[in-house]
Structure formats: C-alpha cells, structure tokens
Amino acid sequence: MECYNYIYKLIYFVFFMAKNEKRIKIAVIAGASSALKYKERNPKATEQEILQHVTSEANLILSRIDDEL
C-alpha cells in the first residue's frame, strides 16, 4: 500500500508541473521510475524521502523530456 501512496503523490506532483498530455505521460513514468530506483538503492527510505528525491530531480527529469520532445 505504501508504494501506491507515493506513486499517487508523484502523479499528482507531476501533473501540475507538466504542460501537455504527452509530457505528462512521460513525466509520470520517469518520476515513478526514479522513485522505484531510489527505493531499490535505499530500501529503508521513507515515503517522504522518496518524494523529496523525486521532487529534487523534477527539473532534471522535465528538461530531459523537453530535450527528447
């Protein structure tokens, strides 16, 4: 259940940062991927720590998406 909670928070966060539907879809996947990778590297990380990590990388994630679009 914890996994669904922070993924929901990521989707909510990315939705407001993204400007169009395609960008939203890519950003959600990239944000969730970043969260899961962080959790794998830091198995004892809390939801707050995971969300903070993804939030801190949000601009980088979005700039990579913009470069590819």
C-alpha positions, 0 to 999 in steps of 0.5 A: 500500500505504501508504494501506491501512496507515493506513486499517487503523490508523484502523479499528482506532483507531476501533473501540475508541473507538466504542460501537455498530455504527452509530457505528462505521460512521460513525466509520470513514468520517469518520476515513478521510475526514479522513485522505484530506483531510489527505493531499490538503492535505499530500501529503508527510505521513507515515503517522504524521502522518496518524494523529496528525491523525486521532487529534487530531480523534477527539473532534471527529469522535465528538461530531459523530456523537453530535450527528447520532445 
